[in-house]
Amino acid sequence: MAATRIRTLFTDIGGVLLTNGWDRKARAQAADKFGLDHEELHERHHLTFDTYEEGKLTLEEYLTRIVFYEPRKFQQQDFIDFMFEQSQTLPDMLEYLPKVKARYGLTVIAVSNEGRELNAHRIRKYGLRNLIDAFVSSCYVHFRKPDADMYRMALDISQAAPEEVAYLEDRPMFVDIANELGIRGILHTDYASTRAKLDALGLGL
């Protein structure tokens, strides 16, 4: 069991609780469905998506830059509906983590890079407020991981010491940054291995 009790859980959303909201695979599917050029869509996305995730563009403004910069035969809402449909739950995590939270009285903070409209849709559709107490989302705080200030803000909001925090994240670099701050980063690859790692930190069911 961990020497210092874990009192707070930080978690990413995309790649841990849900699929990524709008990744390369989803964009490729959108390009196929709507008859768009794959490379042009990806390039325009790459140039402007960080600005959208930092909450400095609306979803409509982002889509104007990557898709609707010229007339299309489909409506913007059709494209938005398709984007939202790509989100799915990942196996077992949304059933498992609320049980861990309830048993150990954990505070749960999302530390996530997400655009405002996608974030709001995913929170609402999947009932994430039933698990997560506060959302340190890039669209709200106006900077993105790997900026270490994301984690510092989450620590301030939760009023937890770094050694009291476990952090679930699917990107190794972001785990490393959390570890550098004294947070116990856990690289999430699947439900079984994450459960074993939380068990080792004294959060077994």
Backbone as a chain_set.jsonl record, in Angstrom:
{"seq": "MAATRIRTLFTDIGGVLLTNGWDRKARAQAADKFGLDHEELHERHHLTFDTYEEGKLTLEEYLTRIVFYEPRKFQQQDFIDFMFEQSQTLPDMLEYLPKVKARYGLTVIAVSNEGRELNAHRIRKYGLRNLIDAFVSSCYVHFRKPDADMYRMALDISQAAPEEVAYLEDRPMFVDIANELGIRGILHTDYASTRAKLDALGLGL", "coords": {"N": [[0.842, -1.191, 0.0], [0.39, 2.322, -0.656], [2.621, 4.686, 0.861], [1.728, 7.254, 1.496], [-1.592, 8.18, 1.739], [-3.803, 8.041, -1.049], [-5.849, 10.613, -1.924], [-7.044, 12.022, -3.881], [-8.037, 11.876, -7.273], [-6.822, 12.471, -10.409], [-7.866, 12.601, -13.782], [-7.567, 12.007, -17.258], [-9.874, 12.496, -19.99], [-10.485, 11.77, -22.801], [-9.321, 8.779, -24.155], [-9.108, 7.544, -21.737], [-11.559, 7.509, -20.165], [-13.412, 7.884, -22.21], [-13.479, 7.466, -25.807], [-11.186, 9.311, -27.893], [-12.192, 12.639, -28.625], [-12.053, 13.846, -31.184], [-10.155, 12.724, -33.221], [-7.449, 11.702, -35.471], [-8.437, 9.427, -36.807], [-11.232, 9.778, -36.65], [-11.447, 12.143, -38.103], [-10.629, 11.26, -40.606], [-12.732, 9.527, -41.201], [-14.761, 11.409, -41.342], [-13.917, 12.883, -43.551], [-14.231, 10.976, -45.575], [-17.025, 10.523, -45.424], [-18.138, 13.037, -46.019], [-16.946, 13.764, -48.353], [-14.439, 15.121, -48.468], [-11.096, 16.397, -48.889], [-8.586, 14.458, -47.576], [-5.915, 15.115, -46.713], [-5.864, 17.898, -46.831], [-7.872, 18.564, -44.994], [-6.709, 17.514, -42.646], [-4.367, 19.078, -42.482], [-5.355, 21.715, -42.2], [-6.772, 21.382, -39.828], [-4.617, 20.782, -38.084], [-3.327, 23.232, -38.01], [-5.024, 24.9, -36.577], [-6.394, 23.669, -34.453], [-5.376, 23.593, -31.825], [-5.888, 26.17, -30.952], [-8.66, 26.159, -30.847], [-9.057, 24.154, -28.855], [-8.006, 25.511, -26.694], [-10.009, 27.189, -26.029], [-10.33, 29.534, -27.453], [-11.579, 29.782, -29.822], [-14.845, 29.311, -31.148], [-16.707, 26.28, -31.782], [-17.999, 26.527, -34.233], [-16.47, 28.533, -35.456], [-13.991, 27.225, -35.629], [-14.718, 25.125, -37.392], [-15.365, 26.601, -39.635], [-12.857, 27.382, -40.441], [-11.635, 24.937, -41.112], [-13.335, 23.443, -42.731], [-15.643, 24.853, -43.781], [-14.736, 27.02, -45.269], [-15.268, 27.384, -47.84], [-18.101, 27.05, -50.073], [-20.286, 24.318, -49.26], [-21.997, 21.201, -49.849], [-23.416, 20.285, -47.769], [-24.716, 20.896, -44.459], [-23.43, 22.846, -41.693], [-24.329, 21.927, -39.212], [-24.84, 19.251, -39.731], [-22.269, 18.253, -39.953], [-21.298, 18.767, -37.386], [-22.988, 17.126, -35.866], [-22.076, 14.64, -36.744], [-19.426, 14.701, -35.765], [-19.929, 14.653, -32.969], [-21.077, 12.159, -32.707], [-18.951, 10.407, -32.783], [-17.83, 9.923, -30.323], [-17.348, 7.476, -27.83], [-17.82, 5.236, -25.038], [-15.107, 3.833, -23.126], [-14.044, 0.468, -22.402], [-15.416, -0.564, -19.357], [-14.411, 1.471, -17.619], [-16.037, 3.666, -16.817], [-17.821, 2.42, -15.217], [-16.28, 1.354, -13.218], [-14.622, 3.386, -11.933], [-16.392, 5.199, -10.485], [-17.077, 3.521, -8.331], [-14.641, 3.166, -7.015], [-14.181, 5.824, -6.284], [-16.37, 6.262, -4.525], [-15.874, 4.363, -2.486], [-13.465, 5.188, -1.318], [-13.771, 7.849, -0.846], [-12.848, 9.783, -2.669], [-11.752, 12.823, -4.237], [-12.364, 13.774, -7.526], [-10.825, 14.956, -10.373], [-10.985, 16.198, -13.612], [-8.437, 16.428, -15.994], [-7.871, 17.699, -18.866], [-7.48, 17.996, -22.408], [-9.704, 19.544, -24.293], [-12.1, 20.837, -26.611], [-14.625, 23.37, -26.123], [-17.396, 22.874, -26.894], [-17.42, 20.17, -27.653], [-16.517, 19.09, -25.243], [-18.618, 19.809, -23.488], [-20.728, 18.376, -24.63], [-19.852, 15.713, -24.258], [-19.618, 15.534, -21.472], [-22.302, 15.844, -20.749], [-23.694, 13.794, -22.226], [-22.554, 11.396, -21.286], [-22.815, 11.501, -18.585], [-20.74, 12.562, -16.934], [-20.479, 14.268, -14.801], [-21.378, 12.858, -12.662], [-19.239, 11.447, -11.801], [-16.994, 13.158, -11.838], [-15.665, 15.88, -10.083], [-14.66, 18.409, -10.675], [-13.707, 20.201, -13.617], [-10.81, 20.636, -15.139], [-10.366, 21.704, -17.856], [-8.916, 22.292, -21.04], [-10.277, 24.145, -22.61], [-11.495, 25.779, -20.762], [-9.49, 26.806, -19.098], [-7.624, 27.868, -20.763], [-5.103, 27.035, -21.551], [-3.064, 24.213, -22.546], [-2.359, 20.733, -21.915], [0.872, 19.717, -22.909], [1.453, 21.679, -20.884], [2.584, 22.327, -17.734], [1.203, 23.862, -15.934], [-1.442, 23.125, -16.081], [-1.669, 20.902, -14.384], [-0.812, 22.021, -11.99], [-2.845, 23.86, -11.545], [-4.983, 22.083, -11.196], [-4.141, 20.853, -8.829], [-4.303, 23.063, -7.099], [-7.07, 23.587, -7.181], [-8.141, 21.229, -6.152], [-6.953, 21.222, -3.697], [-5.011, 19.427, -2.894], [-2.046, 17.706, -1.926], [0.745, 16.921, -4.035], [1.677, 14.25, -3.678], [-0.534, 12.986, -2.755], [-2.087, 12.401, -4.874], [-3.291, 10.456, -7.545], [-2.975, 9.893, -11.034], [-4.627, 9.338, -14.008], [-3.801, 8.666, -17.282], [-3.416, 8.506, -20.808], [-1.274, 9.18, -22.401], [2.157, 8.92, -22.612], [4.06, 11.065, -22.294], [2.63, 13.02, -20.887], [2.114, 11.721, -18.524], [4.736, 11.561, -17.563], [5.293, 14.275, -17.083], [3.495, 14.858, -15.025], [4.542, 13.134, -13.075], [6.984, 14.385, -12.611], [6.165, 16.516, -11.111], [5.574, 15.364, -8.757], [3.235, 13.99, -8.623], [1.449, 10.9, -8.748], [1.651, 9.389, -11.505], [-0.207, 7.349, -13.735], [0.005, 5.306, -16.433], [-2.478, 4.756, -18.601], [-3.566, 1.958, -20.281], [-5.365, -0.091, -20.506], [-8.33, -1.386, -18.917], [-7.842, -3.515, -17.041], [-5.071, -3.398, -16.364], [-4.866, -0.82, -15.341], [-6.565, -0.995, -13.153], [-5.088, -2.812, -11.587], [-2.862, -1.218, -11.019], [-3.982, 0.868, -9.531], [-4.899, -0.656, -7.398], [-2.434, -1.298, -6.274], [-1.768, 1.116, -5.189], [-3.317, 1.273, -3.0], [-6.019, 1.448, -3.502], [-7.887, -0.569, -3.901], [-10.703, -2.609, -4.837]], "CA": [[0.0, 0.0, 0.0], [1.172, 3.539, -0.736], [2.968, 5.258, 2.151], [0.804, 8.365, 1.687], [-2.89, 7.803, 1.198], [-4.319, 8.764, -2.2], [-7.108, 11.258, -1.587], [-7.552, 12.708, -5.068], [-7.757, 11.227, -8.548], [-6.889, 13.233, -11.644], [-8.025, 11.716, -14.922], [-7.879, 12.47, -18.6], [-11.162, 11.991, -20.468], [-10.241, 11.016, -24.028], [-8.291, 7.768, -24.018], [-9.233, 6.888, -20.426], [-12.979, 7.269, -19.918], [-14.076, 7.861, -23.505], [-12.58, 7.588, -26.95], [-10.826, 10.693, -28.19], [-13.342, 13.31, -29.191], [-11.934, 14.264, -32.587], [-8.788, 12.35, -33.568], [-7.166, 11.513, -36.898], [-9.348, 8.421, -37.348], [-12.549, 10.398, -36.822], [-11.364, 13.107, -39.209], [-10.591, 10.484, -41.845], [-14.098, 9.072, -41.449], [-15.526, 12.585, -41.77], [-13.519, 13.202, -44.923], [-14.894, 10.0, -46.445], [-18.478, 10.71, -45.414], [-18.547, 14.314, -46.592], [-16.248, 14.0, -49.613], [-13.401, 16.129, -48.278], [-9.714, 15.983, -49.103], [-8.029, 14.035, -46.282], [-4.709, 15.84, -46.314], [-6.199, 19.304, -46.603], [-8.589, 18.618, -43.717], [-5.757, 17.301, -41.556], [-3.457, 20.215, -42.383], [-6.088, 22.849, -41.642], [-6.997, 21.019, -38.426], [-3.355, 20.899, -37.357], [-2.954, 24.641, -37.868], [-5.944, 25.71, -35.774], [-7.121, 22.95, -33.412], [-4.906, 23.998, -30.504], [-6.595, 27.399, -30.592], [-10.01, 25.752, -30.447], [-9.007, 23.456, -27.566], [-7.702, 26.479, -25.64], [-11.186, 27.998, -25.773], [-10.196, 30.826, -28.116], [-12.463, 29.722, -30.979], [-16.021, 28.461, -31.01], [-16.697, 25.156, -32.704], [-18.386, 27.026, -35.547], [-15.311, 29.231, -36.024], [-13.025, 26.178, -35.991], [-15.175, 24.422, -38.592], [-15.241, 27.524, -40.772], [-11.455, 27.361, -40.873], [-11.146, 23.656, -41.652], [-14.279, 22.838, -43.687], [-16.618, 25.743, -44.412], [-14.081, 28.176, -45.87], [-15.855, 27.468, -49.169], [-19.448, 26.451, -50.03], [-20.39, 22.853, -49.196], [-23.326, 20.686, -50.157], [-23.997, 19.856, -46.499], [-24.806, 21.956, -43.461], [-22.483, 22.752, -40.584], [-24.891, 21.104, -38.139], [-24.644, 17.848, -40.115], [-20.88, 17.911, -39.628], [-21.198, 18.751, -35.923], [-23.646, 15.904, -35.396], [-21.16, 13.524, -37.011], [-18.329, 14.798, -34.792], [-20.392, 14.235, -31.653], [-21.382, 10.726, -32.742], [-17.737, 9.595, -32.736], [-17.461, 9.626, -28.93], [-17.857, 6.229, -27.255], [-17.184, 4.893, -23.774], [-14.084, 2.785, -23.147], [-14.532, -0.673, -21.608], [-15.45, -0.748, -17.899], [-13.868, 2.527, -16.769], [-17.087, 4.494, -16.235], [-18.48, 1.633, -14.176], [-15.301, 1.053, -12.172], [-14.09, 4.524, -11.182], [-17.304, 5.691, -9.441], [-17.012, 2.636, -7.173], [-13.413, 3.52, -6.3], [-14.426, 7.138, -5.684], [-17.288, 6.136, -3.387], [-15.291, 3.573, -1.395], [-12.35, 5.87, -0.662], [-14.078, 9.261, -0.663], [-11.903, 10.548, -3.487], [-12.085, 13.941, -5.121], [-11.954, 13.425, -8.887], [-10.645, 16.146, -11.199], [-10.595, 15.951, -15.002], [-7.363, 17.263, -16.543], [-8.165, 17.236, -20.211], [-7.475, 18.888, -23.555], [-10.943, 19.379, -25.048], [-12.821, 22.035, -27.014], [-15.773, 23.63, -25.247], [-18.646, 22.233, -27.284], [-17.209, 18.725, -27.525], [-16.436, 18.787, -23.822], [-19.958, 19.903, -22.913], [-21.508, 17.246, -25.143], [-19.395, 14.464, -23.658], [-20.009, 15.582, -20.059], [-23.752, 15.652, -20.651], [-24.151, 12.513, -22.76], [-22.048, 10.254, -20.529], [-23.016, 11.706, -17.151], [-19.435, 12.642, -16.285], [-20.576, 14.994, -13.522], [-21.616, 11.882, -11.592], [-17.923, 10.974, -11.366], [-15.964, 14.196, -11.79], [-16.045, 17.013, -9.239], [-14.273, 19.662, -11.331], [-13.137, 19.978, -14.942], [-9.714, 21.502, -15.559], [-10.337, 21.445, -19.297], [-8.155, 23.326, -21.745], [-11.177, 25.184, -23.112], [-11.855, 26.658, -19.656], [-8.323, 27.429, -18.455], [-6.932, 28.561, -21.853], [-3.836, 26.422, -21.943], [-3.229, 22.801, -22.838], [-1.247, 19.81, -21.703], [1.739, 19.401, -21.766], [1.744, 22.779, -19.968], [2.503, 21.83, -16.355], [0.249, 24.652, -15.167], [-2.702, 22.377, -15.996], [-1.616, 20.072, -13.184], [-0.725, 22.908, -10.83], [-4.185, 24.378, -11.308], [-5.782, 20.99, -10.634], [-3.725, 20.722, -7.433], [-4.874, 24.187, -6.354], [-8.52, 23.426, -7.085], [-8.442, 20.09, -5.274], [-6.286, 21.427, -2.419], [-4.307, 18.178, -2.585], [-0.603, 17.65, -2.117], [1.028, 16.044, -5.174], [1.848, 12.85, -3.296], [-1.853, 12.444, -2.445], [-2.839, 12.36, -6.127], [-3.014, 9.524, -8.637], [-3.406, 10.529, -12.284], [-4.813, 8.398, -15.105], [-3.495, 9.357, -18.539], [-3.013, 7.547, -21.84], [-0.114, 9.664, -23.152], [3.322, 8.796, -21.731], [4.692, 12.35, -21.976], [1.849, 13.72, -19.88], [2.391, 10.995, -17.276], [6.069, 11.964, -17.113], [5.221, 15.628, -16.542], [2.849, 14.75, -13.716], [5.507, 12.522, -12.154], [7.985, 15.397, -12.266], [5.568, 17.394, -10.104], [5.327, 14.57, -7.559], [1.956, 13.285, -8.761], [1.666, 9.494, -9.1], [1.073, 9.177, -12.819], [-0.488, 5.977, -14.167], [-0.237, 5.222, -17.87], [-3.649, 3.909, -18.853], [-3.614, 1.237, -21.552], [-6.587, -0.881, -20.486], [-8.984, -1.431, -17.61], [-7.247, -4.475, -16.107], [-3.778, -2.931, -15.865], [-5.099, 0.361, -14.507], [-7.111, -1.463, -11.871], [-3.984, -3.378, -10.813], [-2.0, -0.131, -10.553], [-4.677, 1.533, -8.433], [-4.844, -1.582, -6.261], [-1.107, -1.176, -5.657], [-1.736, 2.392, -4.47], [-4.226, 1.183, -1.871], [-7.365, 1.787, -3.942], [-8.51, -1.782, -4.405], [-12.115, -2.9, -4.543]], "C": [[0.877, 1.24, 0.0], [1.419, 4.106, 0.656], [2.059, 6.427, 2.49], [-0.515, 8.016, 1.018], [-3.259, 8.666, -0.007], [-5.698, 9.298, -1.829], [-7.807, 11.855, -2.811], [-7.146, 11.942, -6.309], [-7.896, 12.259, -9.652], [-7.078, 12.235, -12.785], [-8.189, 12.5, -16.212], [-9.276, 11.959, -18.942], [-10.956, 11.144, -21.716], [-9.087, 10.051, -23.866], [-8.313, 7.042, -22.695], [-10.694, 6.528, -20.152], [-13.749, 7.068, -21.223], [-13.03, 7.787, -24.606], [-12.219, 9.055, -27.129], [-11.968, 11.366, -28.942], [-13.258, 13.564, -30.685], [-10.5, 14.008, -33.044], [-8.646, 12.116, -35.063], [-8.128, 10.506, -37.526], [-10.727, 9.013, -37.603], [-12.541, 11.395, -37.968], [-11.32, 12.387, -40.553], [-11.984, 9.976, -42.207], [-14.978, 10.224, -41.92], [-15.194, 12.956, -43.209], [-14.182, 12.257, -45.914], [-16.392, 10.285, -46.557], [-18.901, 11.961, -46.18], [-17.79, 14.674, -47.867], [-15.2, 15.091, -49.546], [-12.026, 15.55, -48.571], [-9.064, 15.685, -47.746], [-6.877, 14.919, -45.841], [-5.003, 17.308, -46.037], [-6.941, 19.477, -45.282], [-7.626, 18.478, -42.548], [-4.843, 18.509, -41.38], [-4.155, 21.419, -41.761], [-6.408, 22.606, -40.154], [-5.737, 21.263, -37.604], [-3.011, 22.36, -37.075], [-3.819, 25.393, -36.855], [-6.558, 24.994, -34.583], [-6.669, 23.332, -32.011], [-5.649, 25.241, -30.029], [-8.021, 27.096, -30.166], [-9.989, 25.078, -29.071], [-8.698, 24.403, -26.407], [-8.869, 27.431, -25.374], [-11.162, 29.357, -26.428], [-10.945, 30.892, -29.439], [-13.71, 28.949, -30.581], [-15.881, 27.289, -31.977], [-17.056, 25.618, -34.112], [-17.222, 27.751, -36.228], [-14.234, 28.248, -36.457], [-13.438, 25.489, -37.285], [-15.163, 25.322, -39.818], [-13.819, 27.509, -41.313], [-11.067, 26.061, -41.557], [-12.047, 23.061, -42.733], [-15.052, 23.885, -44.478], [-16.003, 27.067, -44.853], [-14.509, 28.349, -47.325], [-17.223, 26.783, -49.125], [-19.396, 24.927, -50.039], [-21.829, 22.445, -49.5], [-24.041, 20.174, -48.908], [-23.934, 21.016, -45.51], [-23.797, 21.741, -42.335], [-23.025, 21.854, -39.476], [-24.761, 19.623, -38.453], [-23.244, 17.387, -39.727], [-20.698, 17.833, -38.113], [-21.829, 17.48, -35.358], [-22.74, 14.69, -35.601], [-20.004, 13.537, -36.014], [-18.762, 14.237, -33.441], [-20.643, 12.729, -31.6], [-20.141, 9.844, -32.593], [-17.315, 9.223, -31.316], [-18.138, 8.352, -28.447], [-17.188, 6.014, -25.9], [-16.108, 3.844, -24.002], [-14.471, 1.691, -22.152], [-14.324, -0.509, -20.106], [-15.075, 0.469, -17.056], [-14.959, 3.366, -16.106], [-17.935, 3.734, -15.222], [-17.566, 1.458, -12.967], [-14.946, 2.27, -11.315], [-15.086, 5.115, -10.177], [-17.304, 4.819, -8.183], [-15.764, 2.923, -6.345], [-13.598, 4.857, -5.587], [-15.274, 7.01, -4.423], [-16.635, 5.413, -2.213], [-14.257, 4.363, -0.614], [-12.594, 7.363, -0.484], [-13.179, 10.181, -1.455], [-12.55, 11.793, -4.085], [-11.543, 13.602, -6.503], [-11.957, 14.687, -9.744], [-10.265, 15.709, -12.613], [-9.505, 16.942, -15.397], [-7.267, 16.88, -18.014], [-8.024, 18.341, -21.237], [-8.74, 18.634, -24.376], [-11.512, 20.743, -25.418], [-14.132, 22.148, -26.265], [-17.021, 22.839, -25.643], [-18.538, 20.715, -27.212], [-17.195, 18.301, -26.061], [-17.835, 18.778, -23.191], [-20.83, 18.734, -23.367], [-21.14, 15.958, -24.424], [-19.746, 14.416, -22.166], [-21.484, 15.249, -19.905], [-24.17, 14.244, -21.062], [-23.759, 11.347, -21.871], [-22.115, 10.459, -19.015], [-21.726, 11.873, -16.369], [-19.468, 13.423, -14.98], [-20.896, 14.066, -12.361], [-20.313, 11.333, -11.027], [-16.991, 12.114, -11.02], [-16.471, 15.414, -11.029], [-15.7, 18.355, -9.862], [-13.552, 19.318, -12.632], [-12.075, 21.038, -15.223], [-9.481, 21.177, -17.036], [-9.649, 22.602, -19.997], [-9.047, 24.463, -22.219], [-11.581, 26.167, -22.029], [-10.651, 27.429, -19.118], [-7.389, 28.089, -19.46], [-5.453, 28.214, -21.98], [-4.019, 24.928, -21.954], [-2.076, 21.999, -22.262], [-0.449, 19.749, -23.001], [2.144, 20.557, -20.858], [1.535, 22.285, -18.533], [1.539, 22.641, -15.499], [-1.129, 24.008, -15.122], [-2.759, 21.581, -14.703], [-1.55, 20.928, -11.925], [-2.093, 23.501, -10.506], [-5.084, 23.308, -10.692], [-5.42, 20.747, -9.167], [-4.323, 21.837, -6.58], [-6.372, 23.998, -6.14], [-8.885, 22.32, -6.105], [-7.882, 20.263, -3.87], [-5.635, 20.127, -1.933], [-2.814, 18.377, -2.745], [-0.312, 16.684, -3.261], [1.097, 14.567, -4.81], [0.525, 12.186, -2.902], [-2.692, 12.187, -3.692], [-2.352, 11.22, -7.015], [-3.647, 10.096, -9.907], [-3.45, 9.508, -13.404], [-4.7, 9.136, -16.432], [-2.999, 8.345, -19.56], [-1.812, 7.989, -22.651], [1.12, 9.673, -22.239], [3.962, 10.127, -21.359], [3.944, 13.063, -20.854], [1.976, 13.035, -18.523], [3.735, 11.433, -16.705], [6.031, 13.35, -16.472], [4.56, 15.621, -15.165], [3.8, 14.163, -12.679], [6.564, 13.524, -11.707], [7.482, 16.357, -11.193], [5.267, 16.655, -8.802], [3.998, 13.858, -7.548], [2.238, 11.85, -9.198], [0.942, 9.169, -10.407], [0.929, 7.702, -13.154], [-0.788, 6.01, -15.657], [-1.37, 4.241, -18.115], [-3.545, 3.288, -20.239], [-4.867, 0.384, -21.657], [-7.101, -0.945, -19.052], [-8.235, -2.316, -16.615], [-5.941, -3.953, -15.524], [-3.937, -1.686, -14.995], [-5.669, -0.036, -13.157], [-6.0, -2.034, -10.999], [-3.086, -2.28, -10.236], [-2.672, 0.657, -9.437], [-4.757, 0.642, -7.198], [-3.534, -1.42, -5.506], [-0.952, 0.128, -4.884], [-2.733, 2.417, -3.297], [-5.659, 1.523, -2.21], [-8.078, 0.579, -4.536], [-9.981, -1.883, -4.027], [-12.255, -4.336, -4.035]], "O": [[1.967, 1.238, 0.572], [0.554, 4.029, 1.528], [1.657, 6.584, 3.643], [-0.541, 7.604, -0.142], [-3.053, 9.88, 0.009], [-6.596, 8.538, -1.468], [-9.001, 12.152, -2.778], [-6.035, 11.418, -6.387], [-8.959, 12.857, -9.818], [-6.51, 11.143, -12.754], [-8.866, 13.528, -16.25], [-9.801, 11.083, -18.255], [-11.217, 9.941, -21.701], [-7.99, 10.454, -23.481], [-7.624, 6.036, -22.527], [-11.015, 5.36, -19.931], [-14.618, 6.202, -21.324], [-11.844, 8.017, -24.368], [-12.878, 9.936, -26.576], [-12.625, 10.751, -29.782], [-14.27, 13.506, -31.383], [-9.723, 14.944, -33.233], [-9.592, 12.303, -35.827], [-8.586, 10.706, -38.651], [-11.323, 8.775, -38.654], [-13.51, 11.488, -38.722], [-11.909, 12.853, -41.528], [-12.372, 9.992, -43.375], [-15.834, 10.046, -42.787], [-16.08, 13.302, -43.991], [-14.643, 12.685, -46.972], [-16.952, 10.288, -47.654], [-19.899, 11.949, -46.901], [-17.969, 15.767, -48.405], [-15.084, 15.901, -50.467], [-11.83, 14.336, -48.504], [-9.0, 16.554, -46.877], [-6.869, 15.416, -44.715], [-4.445, 17.891, -45.107], [-6.677, 20.42, -44.536], [-7.71, 19.226, -41.575], [-4.573, 18.921, -40.252], [-3.593, 22.072, -40.882], [-6.32, 23.521, -39.335], [-5.796, 21.884, -36.543], [-2.465, 22.68, -36.02], [-3.391, 26.419, -36.326], [-7.195, 25.648, -33.758], [-7.49, 23.391, -31.096], [-5.997, 25.356, -28.854], [-8.535, 27.707, -29.229], [-10.813, 25.398, -28.214], [-9.081, 24.136, -25.268], [-8.739, 28.37, -24.589], [-11.895, 30.254, -26.011], [-10.95, 31.928, -30.104], [-13.638, 28.03, -29.764], [-15.04, 27.309, -32.876], [-16.47, 25.142, -35.084], [-17.012, 27.601, -37.432], [-13.632, 28.408, -37.519], [-12.612, 25.289, -38.176], [-14.968, 24.839, -40.933], [-13.612, 27.613, -42.522], [-10.256, 26.069, -42.483], [-11.59, 22.268, -43.557], [-15.112, 23.818, -45.706], [-16.659, 28.108, -44.817], [-14.157, 29.339, -47.968], [-17.475, 25.999, -48.21], [-18.576, 24.323, -50.73], [-22.751, 23.256, -49.415], [-25.165, 19.68, -48.999], [-23.197, 21.982, -45.704], [-23.371, 20.619, -42.061], [-22.267, 21.1, -38.865], [-24.589, 18.814, -37.541], [-23.057, 16.274, -39.236], [-20.022, 16.934, -37.613], [-21.263, 16.838, -34.474], [-22.651, 13.82, -34.734], [-19.643, 12.491, -35.474], [-18.046, 13.438, -32.837], [-20.441, 12.099, -30.562], [-20.266, 8.653, -32.305], [-16.522, 8.3, -31.131], [-19.341, 8.166, -28.628], [-16.11, 6.551, -25.646], [-16.182, 3.062, -24.949], [-15.154, 1.966, -21.166], [-13.197, -0.335, -19.641], [-15.398, 0.497, -15.869], [-14.818, 3.741, -14.942], [-18.683, 4.34, -14.455], [-18.033, 1.419, -11.828], [-14.971, 2.183, -10.087], [-14.663, 5.507, -9.089], [-17.51, 5.33, -7.083], [-15.819, 2.925, -5.115], [-13.218, 5.005, -4.425], [-14.943, 7.577, -3.382], [-16.823, 5.81, -1.063], [-14.169, 4.236, 0.607], [-11.706, 8.076, -0.015], [-12.789, 11.243, -0.97], [-13.742, 11.806, -4.395], [-10.391, 13.187, -6.637], [-12.961, 15.394, -9.828], [-9.326, 14.933, -12.79], [-9.633, 18.144, -15.166], [-6.661, 15.868, -18.365], [-8.398, 19.486, -20.983], [-8.836, 17.625, -25.075], [-11.422, 21.692, -24.64], [-14.69, 21.144, -25.821], [-17.635, 22.197, -24.791], [-19.468, 20.048, -26.758], [-17.784, 17.286, -25.689], [-18.187, 17.856, -22.456], [-21.584, 18.172, -22.572], [-22.02, 15.195, -24.025], [-20.129, 13.363, -21.657], [-21.866, 14.466, -19.036], [-24.91, 13.575, -20.34], [-24.534, 10.405, -21.709], [-21.54, 9.681, -18.254], [-21.621, 11.376, -15.247], [-18.583, 13.261, -14.14], [-20.711, 14.436, -11.201], [-20.283, 10.815, -9.911], [-16.273, 12.052, -10.022], [-17.563, 15.917, -11.294], [-16.383, 19.346, -9.601], [-12.881, 18.291, -12.739], [-12.397, 22.192, -15.509], [-8.536, 20.479, -17.403], [-9.787, 23.756, -19.59], [-8.624, 25.619, -22.231], [-11.975, 27.29, -22.342], [-10.786, 28.588, -18.724], [-6.46, 28.794, -19.067], [-4.656, 29.017, -22.464], [-5.01, 24.416, -21.434], [-0.96, 22.501, -22.131], [-1.035, 19.731, -24.084], [3.115, 20.418, -20.113], [0.434, 21.875, -18.168], [1.099, 22.17, -14.451], [-1.914, 24.305, -14.222], [-3.776, 21.583, -14.008], [-2.163, 20.596, -10.91], [-2.458, 23.631, -9.338], [-5.854, 23.591, -9.774], [-6.299, 20.466, -8.352], [-4.795, 21.59, -5.47], [-6.881, 24.223, -5.042], [-9.826, 22.459, -5.323], [-8.277, 19.545, -2.95], [-5.693, 19.776, -0.754], [-2.371, 19.135, -3.608], [-1.052, 15.718, -3.444], [0.619, 13.722, -5.567], [0.466, 10.968, -2.734], [-3.858, 11.805, -3.596], [-1.15, 11.044, -7.212], [-4.715, 10.706, -9.859], [-2.438, 8.883, -13.722], [-5.414, 10.108, -16.676], [-2.247, 7.431, -19.219], [-1.362, 7.243, -23.521], [1.129, 10.354, -21.214], [4.371, 10.304, -20.212], [4.567, 13.647, -19.967], [1.948, 13.699, -17.487], [3.858, 11.651, -15.5], [6.662, 13.577, -15.44], [5.018, 16.303, -14.249], [3.859, 14.634, -11.543], [6.989, 13.508, -10.552], [8.274, 16.941, -10.454], [4.762, 17.252, -7.852], [3.66, 13.189, -6.572], [3.184, 11.615, -9.951], [-0.211, 8.738, -10.412], [1.828, 6.903, -12.89], [-1.733, 6.67, -16.09], [-1.236, 3.043, -17.864], [-3.449, 3.994, -21.243], [-5.379, 0.155, -22.753], [-6.394, -0.602, -18.104], [-8.016, -1.915, -15.472], [-5.721, -4.054, -14.317], [-3.212, -1.522, -14.014], [-5.292, 0.529, -12.13], [-5.966, -1.773, -9.797], [-2.607, -2.392, -9.107], [-2.004, 1.074, -8.491], [-4.691, 1.137, -6.073], [-3.507, -1.404, -4.276], [-0.09, 0.229, -4.01], [-2.955, 3.461, -2.686], [-6.445, 1.852, -1.322], [-8.781, 0.687, -5.541], [-10.43, -1.316, -3.031], [-13.363, -4.779, -3.732]]}, "num_chains": 1, "name": "protein.A"}
